[in-house]
């Protein structure tokens, strides 16, 4: 794995990685030139698929890995990492 194609993120919001943020992530990934993955241990979810994303254990406090197959998608990784950092724009204090 090439480290500049990987971002480590933490789920910060109270509800975890649920349908609304999964949909927003998939929308961001529509512009990807390669596959982008959300990884939880041995589980890899296609970040362009809401259903796939929802199979990830994305509860509050969970650390996940974002990985792009191409250098061309690094900016998208950064955008998704910032989305995680913001708590998906939801309450992170509960």
JOPEVEN-V718711 format. One record per pair of residues at least 12 apart in sequence whose ideal C-beta (glycine too) atoms are under 10 Angstrom apart, sorted by sequence separation. I is the first residue (numbers start at 1). J is the second residue. D is the distance in Angstrom with one decimal. If there is no record, write none. Layout:
[[I & J & D] [I & J & D]]
This chain:
[[35 & 47 & 8.1] [36 & 48 & 6.9] [43 & 55 & 6.9] [44 & 56 & 8.8] [66 & 78 & 9.3] [68 & 80 & 9.6] [25 & 38 & 7.5] [35 & 48 & 7.8] [43 & 56 & 6.2] [45 & 58 & 9.2] [38 & 52 & 8.1] [43 & 57 & 7.5] [66 & 80 & 5.7] [32 & 47 & 7.9] [37 & 52 & 9.1] [38 & 53 & 6.0] [40 & 55 & 9.0] [41 & 56 & 9.7] [66 & 81 & 6.3] [22 & 38 & 9.1] [32 & 48 & 6.9] [40 & 56 & 4.9] [41 & 57 & 8.3] [29 & 46 & 8.4] [31 & 48 & 9.9] [38 & 55 & 9.5] [39 & 56 & 8.1] [40 & 57 & 5.2] [29 & 47 & 4.7] [30 & 48 & 6.7] [38 & 56 & 5.5] [40 & 58 & 7.5] [66 & 84 & 8.1] [28 & 47 & 8.2] [29 & 48 & 4.3] [37 & 56 & 9.9] [45 & 64 & 9.2] [47 & 66 & 7.3] [25 & 45 & 9.7] [26 & 46 & 8.8] [28 & 48 & 9.2] [29 & 49 & 8.8] [38 & 58 & 8.0] [47 & 67 & 9.0] [64 & 84 & 7.7] [17 & 38 & 8.1] [26 & 47 & 6.8] [27 & 48 & 9.2] [43 & 64 & 9.7] [44 & 65 & 9.2] [47 & 68 & 8.9] [25 & 47 & 5.7] [26 & 48 & 5.4] [40 & 62 & 7.1] [17 & 40 & 9.5] [22 & 45 & 9.0] [25 & 48 & 8.6] [26 & 49 & 6.3] [27 & 50 & 9.3] [40 & 63 & 8.6] [41 & 64 & 9.4] [44 & 67 & 8.2] [25 & 49 & 9.7] [26 & 50 & 5.0] [29 & 53 & 9.5] [40 & 64 & 5.5] [41 & 65 & 9.2] [22 & 47 & 9.0] [25 & 50 & 8.2] [26 & 51 & 9.3] [39 & 64 & 6.5] [40 & 65 & 7.8] [24 & 50 & 9.5] [26 & 52 & 8.6] [38 & 64 & 5.7] [39 & 65 & 4.1] [47 & 73 & 9.8] [58 & 84 & 9.5] [22 & 49 & 8.7] [23 & 50 & 5.3] [26 & 53 & 6.7] [37 & 64 & 9.9] [38 & 65 & 7.4] [39 & 66 & 7.6] [60 & 87 & 9.1] [17 & 45 & 9.6] [22 & 50 & 4.7] [25 & 53 & 6.1] [37 & 65 & 7.8] [38 & 66 & 6.0] [39 & 67 & 6.1] [5 & 34 & 9.1] [9 & 38 & 8.6] [21 & 50 & 9.8] [22 & 51 & 8.4] [37 & 66 & 7.2] [38 & 67 & 8.2] [47 & 76 & 8.8] [20 & 50 & 9.8] [22 & 52 & 8.7] [23 & 53 & 8.6] [36 & 66 & 6.9] [37 & 67 & 4.7] [47 & 77 & 9.4] [5 & 36 & 9.3] [6 & 37 & 9.6] [8 & 39 & 9.9] [19 & 50 & 6.8] [22 & 53 & 4.0] [23 & 54 & 9.8] [36 & 67 & 7.1] [37 & 68 & 7.8] [5 & 37 & 10.0] [19 & 51 & 9.8] [21 & 53 & 8.3] [22 & 54 & 5.5] [35 & 67 & 8.7] [36 & 68 & 4.9] [37 & 69 & 7.9] [60 & 92 & 8.1] [6 & 39 & 8.8] [22 & 55 & 9.9] [35 & 68 & 7.5] [36 & 69 & 7.4] [47 & 80 & 7.2] [19 & 53 & 8.9] [22 & 56 & 8.7] [34 & 68 & 6.0] [35 & 69 & 4.6] [36 & 70 & 8.8] [60 & 94 & 8.1] [18 & 53 & 9.6] [19 & 54 & 6.7] [33 & 68 & 8.8] [34 & 69 & 3.9] [35 & 70 & 8.2] [17 & 53 & 6.7] [18 & 54 & 7.6] [22 & 58 & 8.2] [32 & 68 & 7.1] [33 & 69 & 8.9] [34 & 70 & 3.4] [17 & 54 & 7.6] [21 & 58 & 8.4] [32 & 69 & 8.7] [33 & 70 & 5.4] [34 & 71 & 8.8] [36 & 73 & 5.9] [1 & 39 & 9.9] [32 & 70 & 7.9] [33 & 71 & 9.3] [34 & 72 & 6.7] [35 & 73 & 8.7] [17 & 56 & 6.3] [29 & 68 & 9.4] [33 & 72 & 4.4] [34 & 73 & 5.6] [16 & 56 & 9.6] [17 & 57 & 8.5] [18 & 58 & 7.7] [32 & 72 & 8.2] [33 & 73 & 5.8] [36 & 76 & 6.5] [16 & 57 & 8.6] [17 & 58 & 2.5] [18 & 59 & 9.9] [25 & 66 & 9.2] [32 & 73 & 4.8] [36 & 77 & 7.0] [16 & 58 & 4.8] [17 & 59 & 7.8] [31 & 73 & 8.5] [34 & 76 & 9.6] [38 & 80 & 8.4] [15 & 58 & 9.5] [16 & 59 & 4.4] [17 & 60 & 9.2] [33 & 76 & 8.9] [15 & 59 & 9.0] [16 & 60 & 5.4] [29 & 73 & 8.4] [31 & 75 & 9.3] [32 & 76 & 5.6] [36 & 80 & 7.7] [11 & 56 & 9.4] [13 & 58 & 9.6] [14 & 59 & 9.8] [15 & 60 & 7.6] [16 & 61 & 8.8] [17 & 62 & 7.8] [31 & 76 & 6.5] [32 & 77 & 9.3] [11 & 57 & 9.2] [14 & 60 & 5.9] [16 & 62 & 7.3] [30 & 76 & 9.6] [38 & 84 & 9.7] [11 & 58 & 5.2] [13 & 60 & 6.6] [17 & 64 & 7.8] [29 & 76 & 6.5] [11 & 59 & 6.5] [12 & 60 & 6.9] [28 & 76 & 6.1] [29 & 77 & 9.8] [31 & 79 & 9.4] [9 & 58 & 9.9] [11 & 60 & 5.6] [12 & 61 & 8.0] [28 & 77 & 9.8] [10 & 60 & 9.0] [11 & 61 & 6.6] [12 & 62 & 9.7] [29 & 79 & 9.5] [10 & 61 & 6.9] [11 & 62 & 4.7] [25 & 76 & 9.8] [28 & 79 & 5.7] [29 & 80 & 7.7] [10 & 62 & 7.1] [11 & 63 & 8.0] [28 & 80 & 5.9] [9 & 62 & 9.2] [10 & 63 & 5.3] [11 & 64 & 6.8] [9 & 63 & 7.2] [10 & 64 & 7.7] [25 & 79 & 9.4] [8 & 63 & 6.2] [9 & 64 & 5.4] [25 & 80 & 5.8] [28 & 83 & 7.4] [8 & 64 & 7.6] [9 & 65 & 7.6] [24 & 80 & 9.1] [7 & 64 & 9.2] [8 & 65 & 5.9] [9 & 66 & 6.0] [7 & 65 & 7.3] [8 & 66 & 7.9] [25 & 83 & 6.9] [6 & 65 & 6.0] [7 & 66 & 4.3] [21 & 80 & 9.8] [24 & 83 & 6.8] [25 & 84 & 8.9] [6 & 66 & 6.8] [7 & 67 & 7.9] [5 & 66 & 9.0] [6 & 67 & 5.0] [7 & 68 & 8.8] [5 & 67 & 6.0] [6 & 68 & 8.0] [21 & 83 & 7.1] [5 & 68 & 4.7] [21 & 84 & 8.4] [25 & 88 & 9.0] [1 & 65 & 9.0] [4 & 68 & 9.4] [5 & 69 & 7.4] [24 & 88 & 7.3] [2 & 67 & 9.0] [5 & 70 & 7.5] [21 & 86 & 9.9] [24 & 89 & 8.8] [1 & 67 & 6.8] [2 & 68 & 9.2] [5 & 71 & 6.5] [21 & 87 & 9.2] [22 & 88 & 9.5] [2 & 69 & 9.7] [4 & 71 & 7.3] [5 & 72 & 9.8] [7 & 74 & 8.9] [17 & 84 & 8.6] [21 & 88 & 4.0] [2 & 70 & 9.9] [5 & 73 & 7.7] [6 & 74 & 9.8] [9 & 77 & 9.5] [20 & 88 & 7.2] [21 & 89 & 8.4] [2 & 71 & 7.8] [5 & 74 & 6.6] [20 & 89 & 9.1] [21 & 90 & 7.9] [4 & 74 & 6.5] [7 & 77 & 5.0] [18 & 88 & 8.5] [20 & 90 & 8.2] [6 & 77 & 7.8] [7 & 78 & 7.2] [9 & 80 & 7.5] [10 & 81 & 10.0] [13 & 84 & 9.0] [17 & 88 & 7.9] [5 & 77 & 7.1] [9 & 81 & 5.3] [12 & 84 & 6.9] [15 & 87 & 9.6] [16 & 88 & 9.2] [18 & 90 & 9.2] [4 & 77 & 9.1] [7 & 80 & 7.4] [8 & 81 & 8.4] [9 & 82 & 9.4] [11 & 84 & 6.7] [12 & 85 & 7.2] [13 & 86 & 8.7] [14 & 87 & 8.3] [15 & 88 & 8.3] [7 & 81 & 4.3] [9 & 83 & 8.6] [10 & 84 & 6.8] [12 & 86 & 7.9] [13 & 87 & 4.0] [14 & 88 & 10.0] [16 & 90 & 9.8] [7 & 82 & 9.6] [9 & 84 & 3.9] [10 & 85 & 8.1] [12 & 87 & 4.1] [13 & 88 & 5.0] [15 & 90 & 6.5] [8 & 84 & 9.6] [9 & 85 & 7.3] [11 & 87 & 8.4] [12 & 88 & 7.9] [13 & 89 & 8.3] [14 & 90 & 6.9] [15 & 91 & 8.4] [7 & 84 & 8.5] [10 & 87 & 9.7] [11 & 88 & 8.5] [13 & 90 & 4.1] [14 & 91 & 5.4] [12 & 90 & 8.7] [13 & 91 & 6.6] [14 & 92 & 6.7] [12 & 91 & 9.7] [13 & 92 & 5.2] [14 & 93 & 7.5] [15 & 94 & 8.6] [12 & 92 & 4.6] [13 & 93 & 9.5] [14 & 94 & 3.8] [11 & 92 & 9.5] [12 & 93 & 9.7] [13 & 94 & 8.6]]
